[in-house]
Amino acid sequence: MLDNWKCRMCGSRAYQFNPRSMRLACSECRSPISTAEEMKAKVQLEKTLAFAKQHLHVGNYSECRNLVLPLLDQYPADKRVYLMLLACSTKGYTDLHITDDEIRCEAAEYWDKLERLRCVNNAMIDYARRIRKRTNDETSKKRRKHIAALLCTCFLLLIFIAAGQPFLIVCGFIATSIVLWRIGKVVFTSLFKEPTRNSTYSNSNPFL
């Protein structure tokens, strides 16, 4: 296959296939051999990623995804592919509320692959932090609404009691009971809900 080949590192002419790197390598020093086809494929990969990066930079997320997605089968351990696909799914880490279930599942998968490759970067950590902050803010807002509803209901109940109308008093007690039940349900769920790793680790997958 390589009649005139000679290792540039040790000068050996013996080579073999390395199953770990999935490439031909020198039998003596294990240096990988770059064939013409491999070099051509590498150049094409870099060109595709550079072109996709331009689309990503200007916000063409669909075009970027269409360019990078076919590379998954060819380069399943290239972190750049997963980073670009995750950036497309999150619209450059700006979409904090992905409503599309399919896109959300894809983003969770890309994040998981990057965790396995140990490639969680600062942009991903900051994105996860902002999602948690948004979730906490929404929870606090709901809690304030429940408290306000309880105070209003109790105030109306006091008015009904002062008015001395039995029917209004019964309605006031029923309304108060309903509000208390809803608040108690929220509090009970939050107390006994099993904590997820998102509440503990800043770089954990925010889509799970």
C-alpha positions as CSV (number, residue, x, y, z in Angstrom):
1,M,0.0,0.0,0.0
2,L,2.8,2.4,1.0
3,D,5.8,1.3,-1.1
4,N,8.0,4.3,-0.5
5,W,6.8,5.2,2.9
6,K,9.3,6.0,5.7
7,C,8.6,7.1,9.2
8,R,9.6,10.7,9.7
9,M,10.1,10.2,13.4
10,C,12.3,7.0,13.6
11,G,13.1,6.1,10.0
12,S,11.3,2.7,10.1
13,R,9.6,1.4,7.0
14,A,7.4,-1.0,8.9
15,Y,3.8,-0.1,9.7
16,Q,0.6,-1.6,10.9
17,F,-3.0,-0.8,11.6
18,N,-3.7,0.6,15.1
19,P,-7.2,-0.5,16.3
20,R,-7.2,2.1,19.1
21,S,-6.7,5.1,16.8
22,M,-8.3,3.4,13.8
23,R,-5.4,4.5,11.6
24,L,-2.2,3.1,10.1
25,A,0.8,3.7,12.4
26,C,4.5,3.1,12.5
27,S,5.3,-0.4,14.0
28,E,8.3,1.0,15.9
29,C,7.3,4.4,17.4
30,R,3.5,4.2,16.9
31,S,3.4,7.5,15.0
32,P,0.2,7.8,12.9
33,I,0.5,7.7,9.2
34,S,-1.4,10.4,7.2
35,T,-2.4,9.1,3.8
36,A,-3.5,11.3,0.9
37,E,-7.2,10.3,1.5
38,E,-6.9,11.1,5.2
39,M,-5.3,14.5,4.5
40,K,-8.1,15.3,2.0
41,A,-10.8,14.3,4.5
42,K,-9.1,16.4,7.2
43,V,-9.0,19.4,4.9
44,Q,-12.7,18.9,4.0
45,L,-13.6,18.6,7.7
46,E,-11.8,21.9,8.6
47,K,-13.5,23.7,5.6
48,T,-16.9,22.4,6.6
49,L,-16.4,23.5,10.3
50,A,-15.1,26.9,9.2
51,F,-18.1,27.4,6.9
52,A,-20.5,26.2,9.6
53,K,-18.9,28.6,12.1
54,Q,-19.6,31.5,9.9
55,H,-23.3,30.5,9.7
56,L,-23.3,30.2,13.5
57,H,-21.7,33.6,14.0
58,V,-24.5,35.4,12.0
59,G,-27.3,33.3,13.5
60,N,-28.0,30.9,10.7
61,Y,-28.6,28.0,13.1
62,S,-30.5,25.8,10.7
63,E,-27.8,26.1,8.0
64,C,-25.1,25.5,10.5
65,R,-26.9,22.4,11.8
66,N,-27.4,21.0,8.3
67,L,-23.7,21.3,7.6
68,V,-22.4,19.8,10.8
69,L,-25.0,17.0,11.5
70,P,-23.6,14.7,8.8
71,L,-20.2,14.8,10.5
72,L,-21.5,12.9,13.5
73,D,-21.1,9.5,11.8
74,Q,-17.7,10.3,10.5
75,Y,-16.2,12.0,13.6
76,P,-18.1,10.7,16.7
77,A,-15.5,11.8,19.1
78,D,-14.8,15.3,17.7
79,K,-15.9,17.8,20.4
80,R,-16.2,20.6,17.9
81,V,-19.1,18.9,16.1
82,Y,-21.1,18.5,19.4
83,L,-20.3,22.1,20.5
84,M,-21.6,23.5,17.2
85,L,-24.7,21.4,17.3
86,L,-25.4,22.4,20.9
87,A,-24.9,26.0,20.0
88,C,-27.4,25.6,17.2
89,S,-30.0,23.9,19.4
90,T,-29.7,26.7,22.0
91,K,-29.5,29.5,19.4
92,G,-26.1,30.5,20.6
93,Y,-26.8,29.8,24.3
94,T,-29.6,32.4,24.3
95,D,-32.7,30.3,24.3
96,L,-33.4,29.5,27.9
97,H,-36.8,27.9,27.3
98,I,-36.7,25.4,24.5
99,T,-40.3,24.3,23.9
100,D,-39.7,21.9,21.1
101,D,-39.3,18.4,22.6
102,E,-37.2,17.1,19.7
103,I,-34.7,19.9,19.9
104,R,-34.6,19.7,23.7
105,C,-33.8,15.9,23.5
106,E,-31.1,16.6,20.9
107,A,-29.5,19.3,23.1
108,A,-29.6,16.9,26.0
109,E,-27.8,14.3,24.0
110,Y,-25.1,16.7,22.7
111,W,-24.5,17.9,26.3
112,D,-24.2,14.3,27.5
113,K,-21.6,13.6,24.7
114,L,-19.6,16.6,25.7
115,E,-19.6,15.5,29.3
116,R,-18.3,12.1,28.3
117,L,-15.6,13.8,26.2
118,R,-14.8,16.1,29.2
119,C,-15.4,19.2,27.1
120,V,-17.9,21.2,29.1
121,N,-16.8,24.8,28.6
122,N,-17.5,28.1,30.4
123,A,-20.2,29.0,27.9
124,M,-22.1,25.8,28.7
125,I,-21.7,26.3,32.5
126,D,-23.0,29.9,32.2
127,Y,-25.9,28.8,30.1
128,A,-26.9,26.1,32.7
129,R,-26.6,28.7,35.5
130,R,-28.9,31.1,33.6
131,I,-31.5,28.3,33.1
132,R,-31.4,27.5,36.8
133,K,-31.8,31.2,37.7
134,R,-34.8,31.5,35.4
135,T,-36.4,28.4,36.9
136,N,-35.8,29.7,40.4
137,D,-37.3,33.1,39.5
138,E,-40.4,31.5,38.1
139,T,-40.8,29.4,41.2
140,S,-40.4,32.5,43.4
141,K,-43.0,34.3,41.3
142,K,-45.5,31.5,41.7
143,R,-44.9,31.4,45.5
144,R,-45.5,35.2,45.7
145,K,-48.8,34.7,43.8
146,H,-49.9,32.0,46.1
147,I,-49.2,34.1,49.2
148,A,-51.0,37.1,47.7
149,A,-54.0,34.9,47.0
150,L,-54.0,33.6,50.5
151,L,-53.9,37.0,52.0
152,C,-56.7,38.3,49.8
153,T,-58.8,35.2,50.6
154,C,-58.2,35.6,54.4
155,F,-59.1,39.3,54.1
156,L,-62.4,38.5,52.4
157,L,-63.1,35.9,54.9
158,L,-62.7,38.4,57.7
159,I,-65.1,40.7,55.9
160,F,-67.7,38.0,55.5
161,I,-67.4,37.0,59.2
162,A,-67.8,40.7,60.2
163,A,-70.9,40.9,57.9
164,G,-72.5,38.0,59.8
165,Q,-73.8,36.3,56.7
166,P,-73.6,32.5,57.1
167,F,-73.6,31.8,53.3
168,L,-70.7,34.2,52.7
169,I,-68.8,32.8,55.7
170,V,-69.1,29.3,54.3
171,C,-68.0,30.5,50.9
172,G,-65.1,32.2,52.5
173,F,-64.0,29.1,54.4
174,I,-64.2,27.0,51.2
175,A,-62.1,29.5,49.2
176,T,-59.6,29.7,52.0
177,S,-59.4,25.9,52.2
178,I,-58.8,25.7,48.4
179,V,-56.0,28.3,48.5
180,L,-54.4,26.6,51.5
181,W,-54.6,23.2,49.7
182,R,-52.9,24.6,46.6
183,I,-50.1,26.2,48.7
184,G,-49.7,23.1,50.8
185,K,-49.4,20.9,47.7
186,V,-46.7,23.1,46.3
187,V,-44.8,23.2,49.5
188,F,-45.1,19.5,50.1
189,T,-43.9,18.7,46.6
190,S,-40.9,21.0,46.9
191,L,-40.0,19.4,50.3
192,F,-40.1,15.8,49.3
193,K,-39.1,16.1,45.6
194,E,-35.9,14.2,45.0
195,P,-33.2,16.8,44.2
196,T,-31.7,16.6,40.7
197,R,-28.1,17.0,39.9
198,N,-28.9,20.4,38.4
199,S,-29.4,21.8,41.8
200,T,-26.0,20.6,42.9
201,Y,-23.6,20.7,40.0
202,S,-23.1,23.9,38.0
203,N,-22.0,22.1,34.9
204,S,-24.7,19.4,34.9
205,N,-27.0,18.8,32.0
206,P,-29.8,21.4,32.2
207,F,-32.1,19.6,29.8
208,L,-32.6,16.5,32.0
